[in-house]
């Protein structure tokens, strides 16, 4: 399977290293030399500190050691009209690299859509400027 930056992947039965499984989403942010930079496991789990206002987009607060990108529920984010029905968060510290060969072996991975260009660029800027994202990844964004 071919993946491009902005592809939102859905795995209906993602297997975690501990053996449990559940449906999960992944976002391909960038690709280089057969390696994908992926926002790992966007989640509906809200870890935003209570005093921070929740806005759609980048929420970067270095003084609180906090970074995430927030997809507001029911806001169209993909060119095909896809949106999350729950508030969904991607946390900077969960962005990682994955070998394309291994991603291709994930059974049942479905491309749910391709992020709107402005959304993808906003995510890249959010993570590129974050203290929570690993330096090796920021250099590739």
Rosetta blueprint (number, residue, H / E / L):
1 X L
2 X L
3 X L
4 X L
5 X L
6 X L
7 X E
8 X E
9 X E
10 X E
11 X E
12 X E
13 X E
14 X E
15 X E
16 X L
17 X L
18 X L
19 X L
20 X L
21 X E
22 X E
23 X E
24 X E
25 X E
26 X E
27 X E
28 X E
29 X E
30 X E
31 X E
32 X E
33 X L
34 X L
35 X E
36 X E
37 X E
38 X E
39 X E
40 X E
41 X E
42 X E
43 X E
44 X L
45 X L
46 X L
47 X L
48 X L
49 X L
50 X L
51 X L
52 X L
53 X L
54 X L
55 X L
56 X L
57 X E
58 X E
59 X E
60 X E
61 X E
62 X H
63 X H
64 X H
65 X L
66 X E
67 X E
68 X E
69 X E
70 X E
71 X E
72 X L
73 X L
74 X L
75 X L
76 X L
77 X L
78 X E
79 X L
80 X L
81 X L
82 X L
83 X L
84 X L
85 X L
86 X L
87 X L
88 X E
89 X E
90 X E
91 X E
92 X H
93 X H
94 X H
95 X E
96 X E
97 X E
98 X E
99 X E
100 X H
101 X H
102 X H
103 X H
104 X H
105 X L
106 X L
107 X L
108 X L
109 X E
110 X E
111 X E
112 X E
113 X E
114 X E
115 X E
116 X L
117 X H
118 X H
119 X H
120 X H
121 X H
122 X H
123 X H
124 X H
125 X H
126 X H
127 X H
128 X H
129 X L
130 X L
131 X L
132 X L
133 X L
134 X L
135 X H
136 X H
137 X H
138 X H
139 X L
140 X L
141 X L
